[in-house]
Amino acid sequence: MRADPLTPVIPREIPSPPVLQVDDIRHAFDGRAVVDGLSFSLRRGTISCLLGPSGCGKTTVLRAIAGFEPLRGGRILLDGKVVSAADLAVPPEQRRIGMVFQDYALFPHLRVADNVAFGLVGQLRASRGERVEEVLELVGLAGVGARYPHELSGGQQQRVALARALAPRPRLLLLDEPFSNLDVDLRERLSLEVRDILRAQGTTAILVTHDQHEAFAMADEIGVMHAGTIAQWGSAHALYHRPATRFVAGFIGQGVLLPGRVRDDGRIDLAIGTLAPPPAPGLPCGVAVEVLVRPDDILHDDASPLRADVLHKAFRGAEILYTLRLPGGARVLSLVPSHHDHAIGEPIGIRVEVDDVVAFPMEYTVRPPIEA
C-alpha cells in the first residue's frame, strides 16, 4: 500500500556509534597474558572507570586505547572507526585523545601557559592564547599562566595537566591514577572538582584507579577488572549491592561471606538467623551457599538475643567499625554510631537486616555446620 502523499515522512534516526568500543582485546608481555578478551563501550559524555588491584591490566588497557601499546588480538574503535587491531595501529597523535598521567608529566622549563598550549599545534597565536586562558579558568587557575610548574602545589599541577589535556578538545580523555600522588583530603576534593569540570564540558572520559572511593566519586559506570578482563561492569550501587562474582564481592566495599543453606521457601539459614525475602535467586533448595554480609547489614541492638563479642574496633569519627565474633566462631563486621563505644571482649547485641541477598554456591563439597 502506498503512503498518503500528504503524510509527512519522518526519517528514522540512526543511532550514533559509541565514542569508544573495545572488542575482545588481548595483550601480553613476554608471553604472559596481561589483557585477555576484554570488551566494553562508552557513550558520548560518559565518565567511566577501570577499577582493580595492581597488576590486573587496567593501565595496559588505557595505554592500548591511547595507542601506546599494540594489540595481540581484538580491536579498538573510536567513533566507529578501527584505530587498533593486531595488524593496525593508528598513531597516538592522530586519535584525538587527551591523557592525564599519574606524575603530571609537565615540562619544568615551560611556563604554565606554554604547558597548556603544547597540544594546540597549527593554531594561530591569538586563538591559542584564548583557549589557554579559557581552560585555565575552567580548572580554577586563572592568572597563573606565567608561573612555572615548581611554583605550584601538587593539586595545582594536576589541574594544569588536566587543562593541557582538555585544551585541544579531545573526543576522549584518559586519566591514569591522576590523584595517587596527592594526600587523601585533596584527592577526594579534586576528584569531585574534576568530575564537575568534565560533566560541564560534556567530556567522555575513562579513569583508571585502584581506589574505589575515587571510582565511586567520579564515574557513571565502573568496570571491575580481574586477571586481565572485566569481572563486572555497572554503577557503583550495582557493584556494591549486586556483585556478580566472589572477587567483586570481596573487592568492592567490606564484608564477609558466611556459610548458609537454602530452605524450601527460598530463604537462607545463617548462623546469625534466617534471611527474610527476597529469596536467593536461582539457588535450588537445600544447597550450601556463602552469603555476603556487609557491615551495614549487622545492626547494633541491645535488646537482641543474638550476642557477639567485640574482637577489634576502628574509630571513624561518626562511626566505629567493629569486628565481632559470633557464638559459633564466625566473624562479621558491623558499622555502629560512635556513641556506642564498647570495649574489646565485651558482648553486644546484634541483629541482621540484609536488603540485597547476595549468595554464591559453596565452592567446596564439605558442608559446614550451621550454628543456631
ZAMARMI-898650 format. One record per residue (C-alpha): chain; y, z, x; residue number from 0. Coordinates in steps of 0.5 Angstrom, whole numbers. Each point is the difference from the previous one (the first is absolute). Layout:
# residues N
<node cadena="A" v="Y" w="Z" u="X" num="NUM"/>
...
This chain:
# residues 372
<node cadena="A" v="0" w="0" u="0" num="0"/>
<node cadena="A" v="7" w="-2" u="3" num="1"/>
<node cadena="A" v="5" w="5" u="1" num="2"/>
<node cadena="A" v="6" w="0" u="-5" num="3"/>
<node cadena="A" v="6" w="-4" u="4" num="4"/>
<node cadena="A" v="5" w="6" u="-3" num="5"/>
<node cadena="A" v="-4" w="5" u="3" num="6"/>
<node cadena="A" v="2" w="2" u="7" num="7"/>
<node cadena="A" v="-5" w="0" u="6" num="8"/>
<node cadena="A" v="0" w="7" u="3" num="9"/>
<node cadena="A" v="-2" w="-2" u="7" num="10"/>
<node cadena="A" v="-6" w="5" u="3" num="11"/>
<node cadena="A" v="3" w="5" u="5" num="12"/>
<node cadena="A" v="-4" w="-1" u="6" num="13"/>
<node cadena="A" v="-1" w="7" u="4" num="14"/>
<node cadena="A" v="2" w="0" u="7" num="15"/>
<node cadena="A" v="-5" w="2" u="5" num="16"/>
<node cadena="A" v="1" w="7" u="3" num="17"/>
<node cadena="A" v="4" w="0" u="6" num="18"/>
<node cadena="A" v="-6" w="3" u="5" num="19"/>
<node cadena="A" v="-7" w="-2" u="-1" num="20"/>
<node cadena="A" v="-5" w="3" u="4" num="21"/>
<node cadena="A" v="-7" w="-3" u="-1" num="22"/>
<node cadena="A" v="-6" w="3" u="4" num="23"/>
<node cadena="A" v="3" w="0" u="6" num="24"/>
<node cadena="A" v="-4" w="2" u="7" num="25"/>
<node cadena="A" v="2" w="2" u="7" num="26"/>
<node cadena="A" v="-4" w="3" u="6" num="27"/>
<node cadena="A" v="2" w="3" u="6" num="28"/>
<node cadena="A" v="-5" w="-1" u="6" num="29"/>
<node cadena="A" v="-6" w="-2" u="-5" num="30"/>
<node cadena="A" v="2" w="6" u="-4" num="31"/>
<node cadena="A" v="2" w="-1" u="-8" num="32"/>
<node cadena="A" v="7" w="3" u="-1" num="33"/>
<node cadena="A" v="1" w="-3" u="-7" num="34"/>
<node cadena="A" v="-6" w="-2" u="-4" num="35"/>
<node cadena="A" v="1" w="-4" u="-6" num="36"/>
<node cadena="A" v="7" w="3" u="-2" num="37"/>
<node cadena="A" v="4" w="-3" u="-6" num="38"/>
<node cadena="A" v="6" w="2" u="-4" num="39"/>
<node cadena="A" v="6" w="-4" u="-3" num="40"/>
<node cadena="A" v="7" w="2" u="-1" num="41"/>
<node cadena="A" v="5" w="-2" u="-6" num="42"/>
<node cadena="A" v="7" w="-1" u="2" num="43"/>
<node cadena="A" v="5" w="6" u="0" num="44"/>
<node cadena="A" v="-7" w="5" u="1" num="45"/>
<node cadena="A" v="0" w="5" u="5" num="46"/>
<node cadena="A" v="-7" w="2" u="2" num="47"/>
<node cadena="A" v="-3" w="4" u="6" num="48"/>
<node cadena="A" v="-6" w="-1" u="4" num="49"/>
<node cadena="A" v="-3" w="8" u="1" num="50"/>
<node cadena="A" v="-5" w="2" u="4" num="51"/>
<node cadena="A" v="-2" w="4" u="6" num="52"/>
<node cadena="A" v="1" w="-2" u="7" num="53"/>
<node cadena="A" v="-5" w="-6" u="2" num="54"/>
<node cadena="A" v="-1" w="-2" u="-7" num="55"/>
<node cadena="A" v="3" w="-7" u="2" num="56"/>
<node cadena="A" v="7" w="0" u="-4" num="57"/>
<node cadena="A" v="4" w="-1" u="6" num="58"/>
<node cadena="A" v="-4" w="-6" u="1" num="59"/>
<node cadena="A" v="1" w="-3" u="-7" num="60"/>
<node cadena="A" v="7" w="1" u="1" num="61"/>
<node cadena="A" v="0" w="-4" u="6" num="62"/>
<node cadena="A" v="-4" w="-5" u="-2" num="63"/>
<node cadena="A" v="5" w="-1" u="-6" num="64"/>
<node cadena="A" v="6" w="-1" u="5" num="65"/>
<node cadena="A" v="-4" w="-5" u="4" num="66"/>
<node cadena="A" v="-1" w="4" u="6" num="67"/>
<node cadena="A" v="-8" w="1" u="-1" num="68"/>
<node cadena="A" v="-5" w="-6" u="-1" num="69"/>
<node cadena="A" v="-5" w="0" u="-6" num="70"/>
<node cadena="A" v="-7" w="-1" u="1" num="71"/>
<node cadena="A" v="-1" w="-1" u="-7" num="72"/>
<node cadena="A" v="3" w="-1" u="-7" num="73"/>
<node cadena="A" v="8" w="-2" u="-1" num="74"/>
<node cadena="A" v="7" w="3" u="-1" num="75"/>
<node cadena="A" v="4" w="-4" u="-5" num="76"/>
<node cadena="A" v="8" w="1" u="0" num="77"/>
<node cadena="A" v="3" w="-3" u="-7" num="78"/>
<node cadena="A" v="-7" w="-3" u="-1" num="79"/>
<node cadena="A" v="0" w="-4" u="7" num="80"/>
<node cadena="A" v="-5" w="2" u="5" num="81"/>
<node cadena="A" v="3" w="3" u="6" num="82"/>
<node cadena="A" v="-6" w="3" u="4" num="83"/>
<node cadena="A" v="-7" w="-2" u="0" num="84"/>
<node cadena="A" v="-6" w="-1" u="5" num="85"/>
<node cadena="A" v="3" w="-7" u="2" num="86"/>
<node cadena="A" v="7" w="1" u="-2" num="87"/>
<node cadena="A" v="6" w="5" u="3" num="88"/>
<node cadena="A" v="7" w="-2" u="-3" num="89"/>
<node cadena="A" v="4" w="3" u="6" num="90"/>
<node cadena="A" v="4" w="7" u="-2" num="91"/>
<node cadena="A" v="7" w="-2" u="0" num="92"/>
<node cadena="A" v="-2" w="-6" u="-5" num="93"/>
<node cadena="A" v="-3" w="5" u="-5" num="94"/>
<node cadena="A" v="7" w="4" u="-2" num="95"/>
<node cadena="A" v="-3" w="6" u="0" num="96"/>
<node cadena="A" v="4" w="7" u="3" num="97"/>
<node cadena="A" v="-3" w="5" u="3" num="98"/>
<node cadena="A" v="2" w="7" u="2" num="99"/>
<node cadena="A" v="-4" w="4" u="6" num="100"/>
<node cadena="A" v="-2" w="7" u="1" num="101"/>
<node cadena="A" v="4" w="0" u="6" num="102"/>
<node cadena="A" v="6" w="-4" u="-3" num="103"/>
<node cadena="A" v="0" w="-5" u="6" num="104"/>
<node cadena="A" v="8" w="0" u="0" num="105"/>
<node cadena="A" v="3" w="-4" u="6" num="106"/>
<node cadena="A" v="3" w="6" u="4" num="107"/>
<node cadena="A" v="5" w="-4" u="4" num="108"/>
<node cadena="A" v="3" w="-3" u="-7" num="109"/>
<node cadena="A" v="5" w="3" u="-5" num="110"/>
<node cadena="A" v="-3" w="2" u="-7" num="111"/>
<node cadena="A" v="3" w="-6" u="-3" num="112"/>
<node cadena="A" v="-3" w="-5" u="5" num="113"/>
<node cadena="A" v="-7" w="3" u="-1" num="114"/>
<node cadena="A" v="1" w="-1" u="-7" num="115"/>
<node cadena="A" v="3" w="-7" u="1" num="116"/>
<node cadena="A" v="-6" w="-2" u="4" num="117"/>
<node cadena="A" v="-4" w="-4" u="-5" num="118"/>
<node cadena="A" v="6" w="-3" u="-3" num="119"/>
<node cadena="A" v="-2" w="-7" u="4" num="120"/>
<node cadena="A" v="4" w="-6" u="-2" num="121"/>
<node cadena="A" v="6" w="3" u="-4" num="122"/>
<node cadena="A" v="7" w="0" u="1" num="123"/>
<node cadena="A" v="3" w="6" u="4" num="124"/>
<node cadena="A" v="4" w="2" u="-6" num="125"/>
<node cadena="A" v="-6" w="0" u="-5" num="126"/>
<node cadena="A" v="-4" w="3" u="5" num="127"/>
<node cadena="A" v="5" w="6" u="0" num="128"/>
<node cadena="A" v="1" w="0" u="-7" num="129"/>
<node cadena="A" v="-8" w="1" u="-1" num="130"/>
<node cadena="A" v="0" w="5" u="5" num="131"/>
<node cadena="A" v="6" w="4" u="-3" num="132"/>
<node cadena="A" v="-4" w="0" u="-7" num="133"/>
<node cadena="A" v="-7" w="2" u="3" num="134"/>
<node cadena="A" v="3" w="6" u="4" num="135"/>
<node cadena="A" v="4" w="2" u="-6" num="136"/>
<node cadena="A" v="-6" w="-1" u="-4" num="137"/>
<node cadena="A" v="-4" w="5" u="4" num="138"/>
<node cadena="A" v="5" w="5" u="1" num="139"/>
<node cadena="A" v="3" w="-2" u="7" num="140"/>
<node cadena="A" v="7" w="-3" u="-2" num="141"/>
<node cadena="A" v="4" w="1" u="6" num="142"/>
<node cadena="A" v="-5" w="1" u="5" num="143"/>
<node cadena="A" v="-1" w="-7" u="3" num="144"/>
<node cadena="A" v="4" w="1" u="6" num="145"/>
<node cadena="A" v="-5" w="5" u="3" num="146"/>
<node cadena="A" v="-6" w="0" u="4" num="147"/>
<node cadena="A" v="-7" w="2" u="-3" num="148"/>
<node cadena="A" v="0" w="6" u="5" num="149"/>
<node cadena="A" v="6" w="3" u="-3" num="150"/>
<node cadena="A" v="-3" w="0" u="-7" num="151"/>
<node cadena="A" v="-5" w="5" u="-3" num="152"/>
<node cadena="A" v="-8" w="-2" u="-1" num="153"/>
<node cadena="A" v="2" w="0" u="-7" num="154"/>
<node cadena="A" v="6" w="-5" u="1" num="155"/>
<node cadena="A" v="-4" w="-4" u="5" num="156"/>
<node cadena="A" v="-5" w="-1" u="-5" num="157"/>
<node cadena="A" v="5" w="-2" u="-5" num="158"/>
<node cadena="A" v="2" w="-5" u="5" num="159"/>
<node cadena="A" v="-7" w="-3" u="1" num="160"/>
<node cadena="A" v="0" w="-1" u="-8" num="161"/>
<node cadena="A" v="7" w="-3" u="0" num="162"/>
<node cadena="A" v="-3" w="-5" u="5" num="163"/>
<node cadena="A" v="-6" w="-2" u="-4" num="164"/>
<node cadena="A" v="4" w="-1" u="-6" num="165"/>
<node cadena="A" v="6" w="-4" u="3" num="166"/>
<node cadena="A" v="-4" w="-7" u="-1" num="167"/>
<node cadena="A" v="-2" w="2" u="-7" num="168"/>
<node cadena="A" v="-8" w="-1" u="2" num="169"/>
<node cadena="A" v="-4" w="-1" u="-6" num="170"/>
<node cadena="A" v="-5" w="5" u="2" num="171"/>
<node cadena="A" v="2" w="7" u="4" num="172"/>
<node cadena="A" v="-6" w="3" u="4" num="173"/>
<node cadena="A" v="1" w="8" u="2" num="174"/>
<node cadena="A" v="-5" w="2" u="6" num="175"/>
<node cadena="A" v="0" w="8" u="-1" num="176"/>
<node cadena="A" v="8" w="0" u="0" num="177"/>
<node cadena="A" v="1" w="7" u="0" num="178"/>
<node cadena="A" v="-5" w="3" u="4" num="179"/>
<node cadena="A" v="5" w="2" u="6" num="180"/>
<node cadena="A" v="4" w="4" u="-5" num="181"/>
<node cadena="A" v="0" w="7" u="-2" num="182"/>
<node cadena="A" v="-3" w="2" u="-7" num="183"/>
<node cadena="A" v="6" w="1" u="-4" num="184"/>
<node cadena="A" v="4" w="-6" u="3" num="185"/>
<node cadena="A" v="-7" w="-4" u="-1" num="186"/>
<node cadena="A" v="0" w="2" u="-8" num="187"/>
<node cadena="A" v="7" w="-1" u="-1" num="188"/>
<node cadena="A" v="1" w="-7" u="4" num="189"/>
<node cadena="A" v="-7" w="-3" u="-4" num="190"/>
<node cadena="A" v="4" w="1" u="-6" num="191"/>
<node cadena="A" v="6" w="-3" u="2" num="192"/>
<node cadena="A" v="-4" w="-6" u="3" num="193"/>
<node cadena="A" v="-3" w="-1" u="-7" num="194"/>
<node cadena="A" v="6" w="0" u="-4" num="195"/>
<node cadena="A" v="3" w="-5" u="5" num="196"/>
<node cadena="A" v="-6" w="-4" u="0" num="197"/>
<node cadena="A" v="0" w="0" u="-8" num="198"/>
<node cadena="A" v="7" w="-1" u="0" num="199"/>
<node cadena="A" v="-1" w="-7" u="4" num="200"/>
<node cadena="A" v="-6" w="-2" u="-4" num="201"/>
<node cadena="A" v="-4" w="0" u="6" num="202"/>
<node cadena="A" v="-7" w="-1" u="1" num="203"/>
<node cadena="A" v="-3" w="5" u="5" num="204"/>
<node cadena="A" v="-6" w="3" u="3" num="205"/>
<node cadena="A" v="0" w="7" u="3" num="206"/>
<node cadena="A" v="-6" w="2" u="5" num="207"/>
<node cadena="A" v="-1" w="7" u="1" num="208"/>
<node cadena="A" v="-5" w="6" u="1" num="209"/>
<node cadena="A" v="5" w="5" u="-4" num="210"/>
<node cadena="A" v="-2" w="0" u="-8" num="211"/>
<node cadena="A" v="7" w="3" u="-1" num="212"/>
<node cadena="A" v="3" w="-6" u="2" num="213"/>
<node cadena="A" v="-4" w="-4" u="-3" num="214"/>
<node cadena="A" v="1" w="3" u="-7" num="215"/>
<node cadena="A" v="8" w="1" u="1" num="216"/>
<node cadena="A" v="1" w="-8" u="2" num="217"/>
<node cadena="A" v="-6" w="-4" u="-3" num="218"/>
<node cadena="A" v="-1" w="-3" u="-7" num="219"/>
<node cadena="A" v="-7" w="-2" u="2" num="220"/>
<node cadena="A" v="-5" w="3" u="5" num="221"/>
<node cadena="A" v="-6" w="-3" u="4" num="222"/>
<node cadena="A" v="-4" w="6" u="3" num="223"/>
<node cadena="A" v="-3" w="-3" u="6" num="224"/>
<node cadena="A" v="-7" w="2" u="3" num="225"/>
<node cadena="A" v="-4" w="-4" u="5" num="226"/>
<node cadena="A" v="4" w="-6" u="0" num="227"/>
<node cadena="A" v="0" w="-1" u="-7" num="228"/>
<node cadena="A" v="4" w="3" u="-6" num="229"/>
<node cadena="A" v="-4" w="5" u="-4" num="230"/>
<node cadena="A" v="4" w="0" u="-6" num="231"/>
<node cadena="A" v="7" w="-3" u="-2" num="232"/>
<node cadena="A" v="4" w="3" u="-5" num="233"/>
<node cadena="A" v="6" w="5" u="-2" num="234"/>
<node cadena="A" v="1" w="7" u="3" num="235"/>
<node cadena="A" v="-2" w="3" u="-6" num="236"/>
<node cadena="A" v="-7" w="-4" u="-1" num="237"/>
<node cadena="A" v="-2" w="1" u="7" num="238"/>
<node cadena="A" v="1" w="8" u="-1" num="239"/>
<node cadena="A" v="-3" w="1" u="-7" num="240"/>
<node cadena="A" v="-5" w="-6" u="0" num="241"/>
<node cadena="A" v="-2" w="-1" u="7" num="242"/>
<node cadena="A" v="-6" w="-6" u="1" num="243"/>
<node cadena="A" v="-4" w="3" u="6" num="244"/>
<node cadena="A" v="-1" w="6" u="3" num="245"/>
<node cadena="A" v="4" w="-2" u="6" num="246"/>
<node cadena="A" v="6" w="-1" u="-4" num="247"/>
<node cadena="A" v="-1" w="7" u="-4" num="248"/>
<node cadena="A" v="0" w="3" u="7" num="249"/>
<node cadena="A" v="6" w="-3" u="3" num="250"/>
<node cadena="A" v="5" w="0" u="-6" num="251"/>
<node cadena="A" v="2" w="7" u="-1" num="252"/>
<node cadena="A" v="-4" w="6" u="1" num="253"/>
<node cadena="A" v="-6" w="2" u="-4" num="254"/>
<node cadena="A" v="-8" w="2" u="1" num="255"/>
<node cadena="A" v="-6" w="-3" u="-3" num="256"/>
<node cadena="A" v="-4" w="5" u="-4" num="257"/>
<node cadena="A" v="-7" w="-2" u="-2" num="258"/>
<node cadena="A" v="-2" w="0" u="-7" num="259"/>
<node cadena="A" v="-4" w="-3" u="-6" num="260"/>
<node cadena="A" v="1" w="-5" u="-5" num="261"/>
<node cadena="A" v="-2" w="3" u="-7" num="262"/>
<node cadena="A" v="-3" w="-3" u="-6" num="263"/>
<node cadena="A" v="7" w="-1" u="-3" num="264"/>
<node cadena="A" v="3" w="-3" u="6" num="265"/>
<node cadena="A" v="4" w="7" u="2" num="266"/>
<node cadena="A" v="-2" w="2" u="7" num="267"/>
<node cadena="A" v="-2" w="7" u="2" num="268"/>
<node cadena="A" v="3" w="3" u="6" num="269"/>
<node cadena="A" v="0" w="7" u="4" num="270"/>
<node cadena="A" v="7" w="1" u="-3" num="271"/>
<node cadena="A" v="-2" w="-2" u="-7" num="272"/>
<node cadena="A" v="-1" w="-6" u="-5" num="273"/>
<node cadena="A" v="5" w="-5" u="1" num="274"/>
<node cadena="A" v="2" w="-2" u="-7" num="275"/>
<node cadena="A" v="1" w="-7" u="-3" num="276"/>
<node cadena="A" v="2" w="-5" u="2" num="277"/>
<node cadena="A" v="-8" w="-1" u="2" num="278"/>
<node cadena="A" v="-1" w="-3" u="7" num="279"/>
<node cadena="A" v="0" w="-8" u="-1" num="280"/>
<node cadena="A" v="-7" w="-4" u="2" num="281"/>
<node cadena="A" v="-4" w="6" u="2" num="282"/>
<node cadena="A" v="-7" w="1" u="-3" num="283"/>
<node cadena="A" v="-2" w="7" u="-3" num="284"/>
<node cadena="A" v="-3" w="5" u="5" num="285"/>
<node cadena="A" v="3" w="-4" u="6" num="286"/>
<node cadena="A" v="2" w="4" u="6" num="287"/>
<node cadena="A" v="7" w="-1" u="2" num="288"/>
<node cadena="A" v="6" w="2" u="4" num="289"/>
<node cadena="A" v="7" w="1" u="-4" num="290"/>
<node cadena="A" v="7" w="0" u="3" num="291"/>
<node cadena="A" v="3" w="6" u="-1" num="292"/>
<node cadena="A" v="8" w="1" u="2" num="293"/>
<node cadena="A" v="4" w="6" u="2" num="294"/>
<node cadena="A" v="4" w="-1" u="-7" num="295"/>
<node cadena="A" v="-7" w="0" u="-3" num="296"/>
<node cadena="A" v="-1" w="7" u="1" num="297"/>
<node cadena="A" v="5" w="5" u="-3" num="298"/>
<node cadena="A" v="1" w="7" u="1" num="299"/>
<node cadena="A" v="-2" w="4" u="-6" num="300"/>
<node cadena="A" v="0" w="8" u="1" num="301"/>
<node cadena="A" v="-4" w="0" u="-7" num="302"/>
<node cadena="A" v="-5" w="-5" u="2" num="303"/>
<node cadena="A" v="-7" w="3" u="1" num="304"/>
<node cadena="A" v="-1" w="-5" u="6" num="305"/>
<node cadena="A" v="2" w="3" u="6" num="306"/>
<node cadena="A" v="0" w="-3" u="7" num="307"/>
<node cadena="A" v="2" w="3" u="7" num="308"/>
<node cadena="A" v="6" w="-2" u="4" num="309"/>
<node cadena="A" v="-2" w="-3" u="7" num="310"/>
<node cadena="A" v="6" w="-3" u="2" num="311"/>
<node cadena="A" v="8" w="-1" u="-2" num="312"/>
<node cadena="A" v="5" w="-4" u="2" num="313"/>
<node cadena="A" v="7" w="1" u="-3" num="314"/>
<node cadena="A" v="4" w="-6" u="-2" num="315"/>
<node cadena="A" v="6" w="3" u="-3" num="316"/>
<node cadena="A" v="0" w="0" u="-7" num="317"/>
<node cadena="A" v="-8" w="0" u="0" num="318"/>
<node cadena="A" v="-6" w="2" u="4" num="319"/>
<node cadena="A" v="-6" w="-4" u="2" num="320"/>
<node cadena="A" v="-6" w="5" u="-1" num="321"/>
<node cadena="A" v="-7" w="-2" u="3" num="322"/>
<node cadena="A" v="-5" w="4" u="-5" num="323"/>
<node cadena="A" v="-7" w="2" u="1" num="324"/>
<node cadena="A" v="-4" w="-1" u="-7" num="325"/>
<node cadena="A" v="-6" w="5" u="-1" num="326"/>
<node cadena="A" v="-5" w="-5" u="2" num="327"/>
<node cadena="A" v="4" w="-1" u="7" num="328"/>
<node cadena="A" v="3" w="-7" u="-2" num="329"/>
<node cadena="A" v="8" w="0" u="2" num="330"/>
<node cadena="A" v="5" w="-3" u="-4" num="331"/>
<node cadena="A" v="8" w="-1" u="1" num="332"/>
<node cadena="A" v="5" w="3" u="-5" num="333"/>
<node cadena="A" v="7" w="-1" u="0" num="334"/>
<node cadena="A" v="4" w="6" u="-3" num="335"/>
<node cadena="A" v="7" w="2" u="-1" num="336"/>
<node cadena="A" v="2" w="4" u="6" num="337"/>
<node cadena="A" v="2" w="6" u="-4" num="338"/>
<node cadena="A" v="-8" w="1" u="-1" num="339"/>
<node cadena="A" v="-1" w="3" u="7" num="340"/>
<node cadena="A" v="-7" w="2" u="1" num="341"/>
<node cadena="A" v="-3" w="3" u="7" num="342"/>
<node cadena="A" v="-5" w="-3" u="4" num="343"/>
<node cadena="A" v="-7" w="2" u="-3" num="344"/>
<node cadena="A" v="3" w="2" u="-7" num="345"/>
<node cadena="A" v="-4" w="-2" u="-6" num="346"/>
<node cadena="A" v="4" w="-4" u="-5" num="347"/>
<node cadena="A" v="-1" w="-3" u="-7" num="348"/>
<node cadena="A" v="0" w="-8" u="-1" num="349"/>
<node cadena="A" v="-1" w="-5" u="-5" num="350"/>
<node cadena="A" v="-2" w="-7" u="1" num="351"/>
<node cadena="A" v="4" w="-6" u="-4" num="352"/>
<node cadena="A" v="-2" w="-7" u="2" num="353"/>
<node cadena="A" v="4" w="-5" u="-4" num="354"/>
<node cadena="A" v="-3" w="-6" u="4" num="355"/>
<node cadena="A" v="-7" w="1" u="1" num="356"/>
<node cadena="A" v="-2" w="-4" u="7" num="357"/>
<node cadena="A" v="-7" w="0" u="1" num="358"/>
<node cadena="A" v="-5" w="-3" u="5" num="359"/>
<node cadena="A" v="-7" w="0" u="0" num="360"/>
<node cadena="A" v="-3" w="4" u="5" num="361"/>
<node cadena="A" v="-2" w="-3" u="7" num="362"/>
<node cadena="A" v="-6" w="4" u="2" num="363"/>
<node cadena="A" v="-6" w="1" u="-4" num="364"/>
<node cadena="A" v="-1" w="7" u="0" num="365"/>
<node cadena="A" v="4" w="3" u="-6" num="366"/>
<node cadena="A" v="4" w="7" u="2" num="367"/>
<node cadena="A" v="-1" w="6" u="-5" num="368"/>
<node cadena="A" v="6" w="1" u="-5" num="369"/>
<node cadena="A" v="3" w="7" u="0" num="370"/>
<node cadena="A" v="1" w="2" u="-7" num="371"/>
